[in-house]
Amino acid sequence: MSGSPGPAPEADTANRPPPARLRRERPGLPGTLRDRARGALLGLAVGDALGAPAENMKPSRIRERWGRIEGFVLDEPAGTDDTEYAIFSGLLLAEHGSALTVAHVEAAWHLWIADRDEGPFRGAGFSERGTLENLRRGLAAPISAQHRHAWSDGLAMRAAPFGVYATGRPAEAARLVAVDGTVSHDGEGIYGGQAVAAGVAAAMVSDSPDAVVQAALSVIPEDSWTARSLHRAVSAARRAVPGPDGSPLPVERAVRSAVVIGGYPWTDLAPEAVGLAFGAFIAARGDFRGSVLTAVNMGRDADTTAAVAGSLAGALGGESGIPAHWAAAIGPVRGSCLPAMAGRHILDVADALLPLNAVPGRATDPSNENRQAAS
């Protein structure tokens, strides 16, 4: 891996900070706030389940095995750690709202993960494993994040709930996800989560994929590896054209070659995964189906890249923009990575993160009272 993050961003993706609070929904935007919130988190879960079989695979291997993936390739599709950790972080955010602290997050990691029996995947990815080992040794945040994968996409994969909660407020979404990530991530790992959270926050109130990218770039250092990777991927997606027969393969190759480090073994690298996800989102111009399938067919950490692309496109187009047969395949999680989350549904988290008046018929919920008091 090169020690330099690469050339400066191109002018066509210049980082122009958006206002602290983006405009709320305007007439003509697709879906209600609830539809968009559910779209963001259901989109995450759908992308996760679609991408899981292709995780850590090269595109050539994907084509050899399945041709181009156009839907679920398993009889019983299921999400992975991406969905289960998003539920975990989303429930914690719904409880504490803007008053969320690192101490809250650390206590929840102990209560719901570190101090319990583990599932068959033992807490999931490398960054989560490193965090759990540190917590069990008695280390506290931010030292708990000092492990070999603090730069991973493990925060980016669970960042969408923060964008849903901080609808239209990308800076607040970025602040909150950094609080959550302090227990498990550092540096580029934090930046990756912030870019995703801010992008979802913007997508919740926008009809422009470009505004989503602008919001993501506004909350991370311009000279960070994550920002440069995002710039490269988005620029490649904008320049690339499909093949003569309409094949998306040339576009996927262009985006992938813009950010993937050839021969580098770790596919959970946050700058790479976040770049691929935003590149897929822009290549499809925010269309849900195109966004997630582009991410899946590029391989690498395909469950996470498709989950992130799905959360962005789902927030932009709403739950109604997700193919019904894909949505129907998403049920309560199994707790394979986090046994304490077994039986919970991602859509329940979406509803819990919204103001009371956004969910028809919902009675007063103490977690939302806490949220409103903290806001």
C-alpha positions in Angstrom: 0.0 0.0 0.0 1.4 3.4 -1.0 2.2 5.8 1.8 0.7 8.7 -0.1 -3.1 9.0 -0.4 -2.7 10.1 -4.0 -3.3 13.2 -6.2 -5.4 16.1 -5.2 -9.2 16.0 -5.8 -10.4 17.0 -9.2 -12.1 20.3 -9.6 -15.4 18.8 -10.7 -15.9 17.3 -7.2 -14.7 20.3 -5.2 -15.6 20.2 -1.6 -18.2 23.0 -1.0 -19.6 22.8 2.5 -23.4 22.7 2.6 -25.4 24.7 5.2 -25.4 23.2 8.6 -29.0 22.2 8.2 -30.2 21.3 4.7 -33.7 22.2 3.6 -36.5 19.9 4.6 -38.6 18.0 2.2 -40.0 20.0 -0.7 -43.0 19.3 -2.9 -42.2 16.8 -5.5 -39.6 14.9 -3.5 -40.2 11.1 -3.5 -41.8 9.8 -0.3 -42.5 11.0 3.2 -39.9 11.3 5.9 -40.9 7.9 7.2 -40.6 6.3 3.8 -37.1 7.7 3.4 -36.0 6.6 6.9 -37.3 3.1 6.2 -35.7 3.2 2.8 -32.3 4.0 4.2 -32.2 1.2 6.7 -34.0 -1.4 4.6 -31.7 -0.4 1.8 -28.8 -1.2 4.0 -30.1 -4.6 4.9 -31.0 -5.5 1.3 -27.6 -4.4 0.1 -25.9 -6.4 2.9 -27.9 -9.6 2.0 -27.3 -9.2 -1.8 -23.6 -8.6 -1.4 -22.8 -11.2 1.3 -22.2 -14.1 -1.1 -19.8 -12.0 -3.2 -17.8 -10.7 -0.2 -14.0 -10.9 -0.8 -14.4 -12.0 -4.4 -12.9 -10.5 -7.5 -15.4 -9.5 -10.3 -14.0 -12.2 -12.6 -14.7 -14.8 -9.9 -18.3 -13.4 -9.5 -18.9 -13.6 -13.2 -17.4 -17.1 -13.4 -19.8 -18.4 -10.6 -23.0 -16.5 -11.2 -22.6 -14.4 -14.4 -23.7 -10.9 -13.4 -25.5 -10.9 -10.1 -29.0 -9.4 -10.7 -30.6 -10.5 -7.4 -30.3 -12.8 -4.5 -28.2 -15.9 -5.4 -29.0 -17.8 -2.2 -32.3 -19.5 -1.4 -32.4 -18.0 2.0 -30.7 -14.6 1.8 -29.6 -13.1 5.1 -27.7 -10.1 6.4 -24.4 -10.1 8.1 -22.7 -8.0 10.8 -23.5 -4.9 8.8 -27.2 -5.2 9.5 -26.8 -6.4 13.1 -24.4 -3.7 14.1 -26.6 -1.1 12.4 -29.5 -2.3 14.6 -27.3 -2.2 17.7 -26.1 1.3 17.0 -29.5 2.5 15.9 -31.2 1.3 19.1 -28.6 3.0 21.2 -29.0 6.2 19.3 -32.8 6.1 19.6 -32.3 5.8 23.4 -29.9 8.7 23.9 -30.4 10.9 20.8 -28.1 13.9 20.6 -27.0 13.3 24.2 -25.1 10.2 23.1 -21.7 9.9 24.7 -18.7 7.7 24.3 -19.5 6.3 27.8 -22.9 5.3 26.6 -21.4 3.5 23.7 -18.7 1.8 25.6 -21.2 0.6 28.3 -23.5 -0.8 25.5 -20.6 -2.7 23.9 -20.0 -4.3 27.3 -23.6 -5.0 28.1 -24.8 -6.3 24.7 -21.6 -7.8 23.2 -18.4 -8.1 25.2 -19.8 -9.4 28.4 -22.1 -12.0 26.7 -21.8 -15.3 25.0 -20.8 -14.9 21.4 -22.5 -16.0 18.2 -20.9 -18.3 15.6 -19.2 -15.3 14.0 -17.7 -14.2 17.3 -18.5 -10.5 17.0 -17.9 -10.2 13.3 -15.2 -8.3 11.5 -11.5 -7.7 12.4 -12.2 -4.2 13.9 -15.0 -5.5 16.0 -12.8 -8.4 17.2 -10.0 -6.1 18.1 -12.4 -3.8 20.0 -13.9 -6.7 21.9 -10.5 -8.1 22.9 -9.4 -4.6 24.2 -12.7 -4.1 26.1 -12.3 -7.5 27.8 -8.8 -6.6 28.8 -10.2 -3.6 30.6 -9.2 -1.0 28.1 -11.5 2.0 27.7 -12.2 4.3 24.7 -10.5 5.7 22.8 -7.7 3.2 23.7 -10.2 0.3 22.9 -9.9 1.4 19.3 -6.1 0.9 19.1 -6.0 -2.3 17.1 -4.8 -3.3 13.7 -8.0 -2.6 11.9 -9.0 0.8 13.3 -9.1 2.0 9.7 -11.8 -0.6 8.7 -15.2 0.0 7.2 -16.8 -1.4 10.4 -18.1 2.1 11.4 -19.2 3.0 7.8 -21.4 -0.2 7.7 -23.4 0.9 10.8 -23.4 4.6 10.1 -26.8 5.0 8.3 -28.9 5.2 11.4 -27.1 8.4 12.4 -28.0 10.0 9.1 -31.7 9.0 9.6 -31.7 10.5 13.1 -30.0 13.7 12.0 -32.1 14.2 8.9 -31.0 17.2 6.9 -28.1 17.8 9.4 -25.0 16.2 7.9 -22.6 17.9 10.5 -24.7 16.5 13.4 -24.8 13.0 11.8 -21.0 13.1 11.5 -20.6 14.2 15.1 -22.8 11.5 16.4 -21.3 8.7 14.4 -17.8 9.8 15.5 -19.0 9.4 19.1 -20.2 5.9 18.4 -17.0 5.1 16.5 -14.6 6.3 19.2 -14.9 2.9 20.9 -13.9 0.9 17.9 -12.3 3.1 15.2 -9.8 5.8 14.6 -8.5 8.0 11.7 -9.8 6.9 8.3 -12.2 4.5 10.0 -13.9 7.4 11.6 -13.9 9.4 8.4 -15.5 6.6 6.5 -18.4 6.5 9.0 -18.8 10.2 9.0 -19.0 10.4 5.2 -21.7 7.7 5.1 -23.7 9.3 8.0 -23.6 12.7 6.4 -24.5 11.4 3.0 -27.6 9.6 4.4 -28.6 12.8 6.3 -28.5 14.8 3.1 -30.2 12.1 1.0 -33.1 12.1 3.5 -34.1 15.6 2.3 -32.7 15.8 -1.2 -33.4 14.7 -4.7 -29.9 15.1 -5.9 -27.2 12.4 -5.8 -24.6 15.1 -6.2 -25.8 16.9 -3.0 -25.3 13.6 -1.2 -21.7 13.4 -2.3 -21.2 17.1 -1.4 -22.5 16.5 2.1 -20.3 13.5 2.6 -17.2 15.4 1.6 -18.1 18.4 3.7 -17.6 16.6 7.0 -14.2 14.9 6.5 -10.7 16.4 6.0 -10.1 17.3 2.3 -6.6 15.7 2.4 -7.8 12.5 4.0 -7.4 9.2 2.2 -11.2 8.7 2.4 -11.9 12.1 0.8 -9.4 11.4 -2.0 -10.8 7.9 -2.6 -14.4 9.3 -2.7 -13.3 12.0 -5.2 -11.6 9.4 -7.4 -14.5 7.0 -7.4 -17.2 9.6 -8.1 -15.1 11.2 -10.8 -14.6 7.8 -12.5 -18.3 7.1 -12.2 -19.2 10.4 -13.9 -16.8 9.9 -16.7 -17.3 6.3 -17.5 -19.8 5.1 -20.1 -21.5 1.7 -20.4 -20.5 -0.7 -23.1 -22.0 -0.6 -26.7 -24.6 -3.1 -25.6 -25.4 -1.2 -22.4 -23.3 -3.4 -20.2 -22.4 -1.7 -16.9 -19.1 -3.6 -16.8 -16.9 -0.7 -18.2 -18.3 1.6 -15.5 -17.7 -0.9 -12.7 -14.2 -1.5 -13.9 -13.5 2.3 -14.0 -14.8 2.9 -10.5 -13.0 -0.2 -9.1 -9.7 0.7 -10.7 -9.9 4.2 -9.4 -9.8 3.2 -5.7 -8.8 -0.5 -5.3 -5.2 -1.2 -4.4 -4.2 -4.1 -6.5 -3.0 -7.1 -4.5 -3.8 -5.5 -1.1 -5.4 -8.3 0.9 -7.7 -6.5 3.3 -11.0 -5.7 1.7 -12.4 -3.9 4.8 -10.4 -0.8 4.2 -12.7 2.1 4.8 -11.4 4.5 2.2 -11.7 1.8 -0.4 -15.1 0.6 0.6 -16.7 4.0 1.0 -15.2 5.1 -2.3 -16.7 2.1 -4.1 -20.1 2.6 -2.4 -20.4 6.3 -3.4 -19.0 5.4 -6.9 -21.7 2.8 -7.3 -24.4 5.3 -6.1 -23.3 8.0 -8.6 -22.8 5.5 -11.4 -26.5 4.6 -11.0 -27.5 8.3 -10.4 -29.1 7.2 -7.1 -31.3 4.5 -8.5 -31.6 1.8 -5.8 -31.4 -1.3 -7.9 -28.5 0.1 -10.0 -26.6 1.3 -7.0 -26.6 -1.9 -5.0 -26.0 -4.2 -8.0 -23.1 -2.1 -9.2 -21.6 -2.4 -5.7 -22.2 -6.1 -5.5 -20.6 -6.9 -8.8 -17.5 -4.9 -8.1 -16.7 -7.5 -5.3 -14.2 -6.8 -2.5 -16.1 -6.1 0.7 -19.3 -6.4 -1.2 -21.7 -6.8 1.7 -20.6 -3.5 3.1 -20.2 -1.5 -0.1 -23.7 -2.6 -1.2 -25.1 -1.9 2.3 -23.7 1.7 2.1 -24.8 2.2 -1.5 -28.2 0.8 -0.5 -28.6 3.1 2.5 -27.8 6.2 0.3 -30.1 5.2 -2.5 -32.8 4.1 -0.1 -32.8 7.4 1.7 -32.9 9.2 -1.6 -35.8 7.2 -3.1 -37.5 5.9 -0.1 -38.8 2.4 0.8 -41.1 2.6 -2.1 -38.1 2.7 -4.4 -36.8 -0.7 -3.3 -38.0 -3.7 -5.3 -40.8 -5.4 -3.4 -39.4 -8.9 -3.7 -36.1 -7.8 -2.3 -37.7 -6.0 0.6 -39.9 -9.0 1.3 -36.8 -11.2 1.8 -35.6 -9.1 4.7 -36.8 -10.4 8.1 -35.7 -10.1 11.7 -32.0 -10.7 12.0 -30.7 -14.1 13.2 -28.1 -12.9 15.7 -25.3 -14.7 13.9 -22.9 -11.9 14.8 -24.7 -10.3 17.8 -26.9 -12.8 19.6 -28.5 -10.0 21.6 -29.9 -8.5 18.4 -31.7 -11.8 17.3 -35.3 -11.3 16.4 -35.1 -7.5 15.8 -36.0 -6.0 12.4 -34.2 -3.1 10.8 -37.5 -1.3 10.1 -38.3 -1.1 13.8 -35.1 0.8 14.2 -36.0 3.2 11.4 -39.3 4.0 13.1 -37.6 4.4 16.5 -35.3 7.1 15.1 -38.1 9.3 13.8 -40.0 12.0 15.6 -43.4 10.7 17.0 -45.4 12.5 14.4 -43.6 10.8 11.6 -44.9 7.3 12.5 -48.7 7.1 12.2 -50.5 5.6 15.2 -47.4 5.2 17.3 -47.9 5.9 21.0 -45.6 7.9 23.1 -42.2 6.2 23.4 -39.8 7.1 26.2 -36.8 6.6 24.0 -38.2 9.4 21.7 -39.0 11.6 24.7 -35.4 11.3 25.6 -34.4 12.1 22.1 -36.5 15.2 21.9 -35.3 16.4 25.3 -31.7 16.0 24.2 -32.2 17.8 20.9 
